[in-house]
């Protein structure tokens, strides 16, 4: 197999036809790429075959069909299980693994692929399946830049593609960093929504104000990033000890109106530790030092058992050893 830059009709293989895998294959087909597909449950390929995809009878046949193979399955164990039986077919191909996992798994998969003669890029899909094939779908890739550029023309059928760097773990790290942003913004909005609901303000009324605040905070990020990278945190806007007093007010207000205050208490606990370490006169981004210190997870609250702690003699309460009766959506 060669690794030359693609023409619009470059063949592509997609292994794994969950909702995301089907969307990936369909985008390649719509862009004019001859597309070979394989899935453990063969019937999942039927609609794609009706649209012009070629079904491969085996993983080995799927790998042989194209110089570029996209893998999108349940987890990295599934990647090894499916591709390990066809190791001889990996030599010379380029694997782009869009399976969700962590950075350590991505780096190990790259080493595994290299031992079998394959080029390897790890990736992350920052989109829902219906967005694939549009500019709104952001697909991140990490690994050798030359391998990414060689296949960029085909990959652009999927959406807005980018290369993050040679470290194969970067796509996975960007993925979870994006999730941290998403959940943090949503949780902050929910905290504010809960507070305002106690005064009869509904979420729809609050949402435009919340969006304005979120956009304003986002504008601070470039300047704050410069402070973090330089390691200098002059209080140009507000000192951390001033922020901590506002956090205390948020906690007090939440408790007074009967709203959960766990989230603001977490904010203040981290700020208090930084202040105790001598950073109270510095600006908020100095908290990066706190985020860089691993801390043990808080113990989960326990509930006294309401009955016997062991399963009754009539049989186990857990699922049978044979496993669940339905496969995850991406498992194939």
C-alpha positions in Angstrom: 0.0 0.0 0.0 1.2 3.5 -0.7 0.9 6.7 1.3 0.6 9.2 -1.5 -1.5 12.3 -1.2 -5.1 11.5 -2.0 -7.2 12.5 -5.0 -10.9 13.0 -4.3 -11.6 9.4 -5.2 -9.1 7.9 -2.8 -10.4 4.6 -1.3 -11.1 4.6 2.5 -12.0 1.9 4.9 -14.2 2.3 8.0 -14.1 -0.3 10.7 -16.9 0.0 13.3 -20.4 1.1 12.3 -22.0 2.4 15.5 -23.8 5.7 15.1 -20.5 7.6 14.7 -18.9 5.0 12.4 -21.9 5.1 10.1 -21.7 8.9 10.0 -18.0 8.8 9.1 -18.6 6.3 6.3 -21.5 8.2 4.9 -19.5 11.4 4.8 -16.7 9.7 2.8 -19.3 8.3 0.4 -20.9 11.7 -0.1 -17.5 13.2 -0.8 -16.9 10.6 -3.6 -14.5 8.3 -1.8 -14.9 4.6 -2.6 -15.6 3.3 0.9 -15.2 -0.2 2.3 -17.0 -0.9 5.6 -16.8 -3.7 8.2 -18.8 -4.3 11.3 -19.1 -7.2 13.7 -22.8 -7.1 13.2 -22.9 -7.2 9.4 -26.5 -5.9 9.1 -25.3 -2.5 10.4 -23.7 -2.0 7.0 -26.9 -2.6 5.0 -27.9 1.1 4.7 -24.4 2.1 3.7 -24.1 -0.6 1.2 -27.4 0.6 -0.4 -25.7 4.0 -0.6 -22.7 2.6 -2.4 -20.3 1.3 0.3 -18.5 -2.0 -0.3 -19.0 -4.5 2.6 -15.8 -6.4 3.5 -16.3 -10.0 4.6 -13.5 -9.8 7.2 -11.3 -7.2 8.9 -8.4 -8.4 6.9 -10.3 -7.8 3.7 -11.3 -4.4 4.9 -7.6 -3.5 5.7 -6.5 -4.7 2.3 -9.1 -2.6 0.5 -7.6 0.8 1.3 -4.4 2.6 2.2 -6.3 4.5 4.8 -8.4 2.8 7.5 -10.5 4.7 10.1 -11.3 2.7 13.2 -14.2 3.8 15.5 -15.2 1.1 18.0 -16.1 0.8 21.6 -12.6 1.0 23.2 -9.0 0.3 22.7 -9.4 -3.4 23.7 -11.8 -3.8 20.9 -9.2 -2.2 18.5 -6.6 -4.8 19.5 -9.1 -7.6 19.4 -10.3 -6.8 15.9 -7.0 -5.8 14.3 -4.8 -8.3 16.1 -6.1 -11.2 14.1 -5.1 -9.4 10.9 -1.6 -8.2 11.9 -0.2 -9.2 8.6 -2.5 -6.8 6.8 -1.4 -3.8 8.8 2.0 -3.3 7.2 2.1 -0.2 5.0 -1.4 1.0 5.9 -2.3 4.1 7.8 -4.6 3.7 10.8 -6.6 6.6 12.2 -8.1 5.6 15.4 -11.1 7.7 16.4 -12.0 5.4 19.3 -12.5 7.2 22.7 -9.7 6.6 25.2 -7.0 8.3 27.2 -3.6 9.7 26.2 -1.7 6.7 27.6 -3.8 4.3 25.5 -3.2 6.4 22.4 0.5 6.3 22.8 0.5 2.6 23.4 -1.6 2.0 20.4 0.8 4.0 18.3 3.7 1.7 19.5 1.6 -1.4 18.8 0.8 -0.2 15.3 4.4 0.7 14.6 5.5 -2.8 15.7 3.2 -4.2 13.0 4.4 -1.8 10.3 1.5 0.5 10.2 1.4 4.3 10.3 -0.8 5.6 13.1 -2.7 8.7 14.0 -4.9 9.0 17.1 -7.9 11.2 16.9 -10.9 12.6 18.7 -14.3 13.6 17.3 -15.6 16.8 18.8 -19.1 16.4 17.3 -22.3 14.4 17.4 -23.0 12.0 14.5 -25.4 14.3 12.6 -22.8 17.0 12.3 -20.2 14.8 10.6 -19.5 16.0 7.1 -20.2 19.6 8.0 -17.8 22.4 9.1 -19.3 22.2 12.6 -17.7 18.8 13.1 -14.2 19.2 14.6 -11.9 16.2 14.2 -8.6 16.4 16.1 -5.5 14.3 15.1 -2.2 13.7 16.7 0.8 11.8 15.5 3.4 12.4 12.7 2.4 15.5 10.7 3.5 14.0 7.4 1.0 11.1 7.8 -1.8 13.6 8.6 -1.0 15.8 5.6 -0.8 12.8 3.3 -4.4 12.0 4.1 -5.8 15.5 4.8 -7.8 15.7 1.5 -9.8 12.6 2.4 -10.1 13.5 6.1 -11.6 16.9 5.2 -14.7 15.0 4.0 -15.5 14.6 7.7 -15.5 18.2 8.8 -13.0 20.7 10.1 -9.8 18.7 10.7 -6.7 19.7 12.6 -3.3 18.4 13.5 -2.2 19.0 17.1 1.3 17.7 17.2 3.5 14.6 17.0 2.6 13.3 20.4 0.0 10.7 19.8 -1.7 11.5 23.2 -2.6 15.1 22.4 -5.9 14.4 20.7 -7.1 12.5 23.8 -5.9 15.2 26.1 -7.6 18.0 24.0 -10.8 15.9 24.1 -10.9 15.7 27.9 -9.8 19.3 28.2 -12.8 20.3 26.0 -15.1 18.2 28.2 -13.7 20.0 31.3 -14.7 23.3 29.7 -18.1 22.0 28.7 -19.1 20.6 32.0 -17.7 23.5 34.0 -19.7 26.0 32.0 -22.9 24.0 32.2 -22.5 23.4 35.9 -21.9 27.1 36.6 -25.0 27.9 34.5 -27.0 25.3 36.4 -25.9 26.8 39.7 -27.0 30.3 38.7 -30.3 28.9 37.3 -31.0 27.1 40.5 -30.4 30.3 42.5 -32.7 32.4 40.3 -35.5 29.9 40.2 -35.9 30.5 43.9 -37.0 34.0 43.0 -39.3 32.8 40.2 -36.9 33.5 37.3 -37.0 30.7 34.7 -34.0 29.3 32.9 -35.0 30.8 29.6 -35.0 34.3 31.1 -31.6 33.8 32.7 -29.9 32.1 29.7 -29.1 35.3 27.7 -27.5 36.9 30.7 -25.5 33.7 31.4 -24.4 33.6 27.8 -23.2 37.2 28.0 -21.2 36.4 31.2 -19.7 33.3 29.6 -18.6 35.2 26.5 -17.0 37.9 28.7 -15.1 35.4 30.7 -13.9 33.7 27.5 -12.4 37.0 26.5 -10.1 36.9 29.5 -8.5 33.6 28.5 -5.7 34.9 26.2 -4.4 37.3 28.8 -4.7 34.7 31.6 -2.9 32.2 29.4 0.0 34.5 29.1 0.2 34.8 32.9 0.2 31.0 33.3 2.9 30.5 30.7 5.1 33.3 32.2 4.5 32.1 35.8 3.7 35.7 36.8 0.2 36.6 38.1 -0.1 40.4 38.8 -3.5 41.4 40.1 -4.5 43.6 37.1 -8.2 43.1 37.6 -8.8 41.5 41.0 -6.7 39.7 43.7 -7.5 36.1 44.6 -8.4 37.1 48.2 -11.0 39.4 46.8 -12.4 36.6 44.6 -12.5 34.3 47.7 -14.7 36.8 49.5 -17.1 36.8 46.6 -17.1 33.0 46.7 -18.1 33.1 50.3 -21.0 35.3 49.4 -22.1 32.8 46.7 -21.9 29.9 49.2 -23.9 31.9 51.8 -26.6 32.9 49.3 -26.9 29.4 48.0 -27.4 27.9 51.4 -29.8 30.7 52.5 -32.2 30.0 49.6 -31.8 26.2 49.8 -29.6 25.6 46.8 -26.8 23.0 46.7 -23.5 24.8 47.5 -21.1 22.0 46.8 -19.7 23.6 43.6 -19.0 27.0 45.1 -17.5 25.3 48.2 -15.1 23.5 45.9 -14.1 26.8 44.3 -13.4 28.4 47.6 -11.5 25.4 49.0 -9.1 25.7 46.2 -8.8 29.4 46.5 -8.3 29.1 50.3 -5.4 26.7 49.8 -3.7 29.1 47.3 -4.2 32.0 49.7 -2.7 29.9 52.5 0.3 29.3 50.3 0.9 33.0 49.9 -0.9 33.7 46.6 -3.8 35.9 47.9 -2.5 39.1 46.3 -2.1 37.5 42.9 -4.7 37.1 40.1 -7.1 34.2 39.6 -4.9 32.2 37.2 -2.5 31.5 40.0 -4.9 28.7 40.8 -3.2 26.7 38.1 -0.8 25.6 40.8 -3.7 24.0 42.7 -4.9 22.2 39.6 -1.4 20.8 39.1 -1.4 19.1 42.5 -3.1 15.7 42.6 -5.4 15.2 45.6 -7.2 12.1 46.8 -10.9 11.9 45.9 -13.4 12.7 48.6 -15.0 9.7 50.0 -18.5 9.1 48.6 -21.3 9.4 51.1 -22.5 6.1 52.4 -26.0 5.0 53.1 -26.7 2.4 55.8 -27.9 -0.8 54.2 -31.6 -1.3 54.5 -31.4 -5.1 54.3 -28.9 -7.9 54.2 -25.5 -7.1 52.6 -25.2 -10.5 50.9 -27.2 -11.8 48.1 -30.0 -14.2 49.1 -29.3 -17.9 48.7 -31.7 -18.1 45.8 -29.1 -16.7 43.4 -26.8 -13.7 42.6 -28.2 -10.2 42.1 -25.7 -9.2 39.4 -26.0 -9.9 35.7 -25.0 -13.3 34.4 -21.4 -13.9 33.4 -22.3 -13.9 29.8 -22.6 -10.1 29.8 -25.2 -7.6 28.7 -27.8 -8.6 26.1 -27.2 -5.5 24.0 -23.9 -4.2 22.6 -22.9 -0.5 23.1 -23.9 1.7 20.2 -20.3 1.9 18.9 -19.3 -1.7 19.4 -20.6 -3.0 16.1 
